[in-house]
Amino acid sequence: MKIGEVAREAGLGVHAVRFYEREGLVPAPRRQASGYRNYSPEVVPRLRFIRRAKELGFSLGETLNLLELDADSSAAAADVKRIAESTLEDIQSRISALQRIRRELKKLVDGCSGNGSVADCSILSALSVERR
């Protein structure tokens, strides 16, 4: 399969396929005599796995670990769960940080009348204040 076909089947862009190949998540395809890359059809489910892992917040390293565990019939489900739990904790931490940011920004927006000149803008004034 050519890269465009693989990308379309996996629901990704061509650049994403090349990126995952460079990062070692997808094996390098064979080259035809014409120089075109010839991907195996088995790469499509792997790319779908990678896409779904990304959607769920797994890092590239974690995704690679999950792919390796998936390929290892002697691997333990506990190892997969540990990776997922770590990712979940990271996401929960990012959500908390974003909620704090949202509260601060909402205060700034609510405190701004939107009238007057930029020199009188309370939002710009708040951004100019150094925090210690």
ABEGO torsion letter per residue (X at the ends): XBAAAAAAAAGBBAAAAAAAAAAGABBBBBBBAAGBBBBBAAAAAAAAAAAAAAAAGBBAAAAAAAAAAAABAABBAAAAAAAAAAAAAAAAAAAAAAAAAAAAAAAAAAABAGBEBAAABAAAAAAABBBX
